[in-house]
Every structure is written in C-alpha cells, then in structure tokens.
Amino acid sequence: MSNVFGEIDKSSTIIESNIVNYTQNLSSSVDGITTVKIISGSQNTNYWNSLNTLYYTSGSSVYGSEKYFQSSKLNLSYQVAGDNQFLTKYHNYSSSSLISIASIHYGEKIKEGTFQLTDILGSNVDIDGNNPIIVDDGKGNLYSTNANSNFGTLAASNTSISSSDNFIGNIFYNQGLVLISETGSWSGSVKYSDLATNYNLKFNSVNTITTHEYSVNLLPQQYNYSTNYTLRETLIGSNDYVKYSTPYLNANFTSSDFQPYITTINLYQKGDYDTPIIQATLPKPIRKSDKINMRFKIRLDL
C-alpha cells in the first residue's frame, strides 16, 4: 500500500444549485397551518398591528421605499411602485382572516401562481353546492375563481376576474402568509369573513438543492492492500489481540492474483483523519484494479 490517504483534485470538484418544486396538498388540520381571525382595535389586535407595520405601511421591512402611504381621516389607501400587488383592502376593512404556513411546508417560498385554497366547510356553499375556491394571480393578490357576487366596486364592463377590483386579499410568498381581507359576499349569505375555517391548500414549494460532486481517482499502484483484519496471519499460540495487531497477511492473500475490494469511500477534513465528514457506501464491492486507473464520483445533495 503506497498511501493510506489521498487528496482530492479540487479542480475536478463540481458544485451546482438547482431549484426544485414540490406540490403540497395540505388541510387546515395539518401541523404548521394556523388560522387566526384578526380584528383591528379589538381582539387579536397585535396581529393586525404587526401585519400593518410589516407589509402595509411606508418603510415596511418587505417593501421599504417602494411603498407610498397616503392617509386622511376618511380614507386610507396605498400605492405600490413597480409591481401589481394591491394593498388597499387591509385598511378599508377592519377584520381579516390570516393563514400562516410553516416553512417546513413551503421551503424557501410559495411558488407564485400556484396557490389554491378550497373552503370545505359544509355551510359555505352556493345554491349549486359549490365550495369557494381562492387562488393567487402570481403577483401577490388573491381572488376567487367561482364567486357568485360582485364586490361592490366591480364595473359591469370588467371581464377580468383577477382585476384590481376583484382581489380579496394578499399572499406573501416568502413568508408563507395568506390574508383574506375582503368582508363582502362570496355567494348569497356566505361572506369572505366566514371562510378560512375548514379548508384544503394546494401550492408548489420552492427549494434550492446544492449538489457537490467529488472525483476520487485511484492509480494502479495505489491502495492495493486491504485493511480488513480478517486477512491477517494467525500466529501459533496467539490470541485475537496479537492477530489483529500483526502486519502480516495470510498466505492466501499474498499472491499476485489477489486484489482487495472497495466497499466504502470516506472523505475527511484535511488534518483530521479520525472521523470522516462524508461516507459513501458502494452498492456492491468493486475489485481494485492494479492495471488501469479507476475513478469514483461521489455526489452529495444539500
């Protein structure tokens, strides 16, 4: 055996990142899904104040200088510069339904344009037995795909269901927050404030997978000696301790035809060879060649 440890050629190491999406199908009863009814100036006012500070006021942590705030005693309105997320209903209506989704479900964020909430409460159906369905428009707005009532400001000539007149709340993709702030009627006696009690969620989560690929090269003259203790020579009258500590191989394993088999490849931190930081176990033993170069590629997804 010419070497016990060898260095990896760093120029052959490949590190690449890939964004993956996974479709999540969840219900309101799943751990990590929380629904809160928030009312300004009354119960749960802390939620209202926090959302107001973080997302709906000038200088918020999310939008910063891109948000402009206008206020008067009779009217509160917002304009977002540079995007099409509408934020006017948060202050127009004093009550809202907040759905908080834990990051274990959405990863880095909820993928834009994939969110769907289907309310399944038996009493929240229209005259045809349809359940309310709420989706996002990919820009941070929520609207219903099957609402049977107009929203008061809806113009008769407006045919776009996802227009600024039709939005019923906001979704903040990076934080997993869904806010239904419209209090009007979805259909007949069913109001939006009645929704988000018993529901199913469907959306795509976003995660970045970083892959590290290491190349382990073995030359013909390297690693031709086995470290398996069972190959050691048994000395006459010796105990197991002497057998395991002797450097001599049994005669059956000293011929030119004998080559060890590789079962595991360990990667160590340089200078610390006691505990491997990566251990790759081969699906089956590979006979070490003393005639040609061998290369193993180890891929690690993080």
Secondary structure, 3 states (H helix, E strand, C coil): CCCCCCCCCHHHCEEEEEEEEEEEEEECCCCCEEEEEEECCCCCHHHHHHHHHHHCCCCCCCCHHHEEEEECCCCEEEEECCCCCCCCHHHHCCEEEEEEECHHHHECEECCCCCEEEECCCCCCCCCCCCCEEEECCCCEEEECCCCCCCCCCCCCCCCCCCCCCCCEEEECCCCEEEECCCCEEECCEEHHHCCCCEEEEEEEEEEEEEEEEEEEECCCCCCCCCCHHHECCCCCCCHHHHHHCCCECHHHCCCCCCCEEEEEEECECCECCCCCEEEEEEEEEECCCCCCEEEEEEEEC
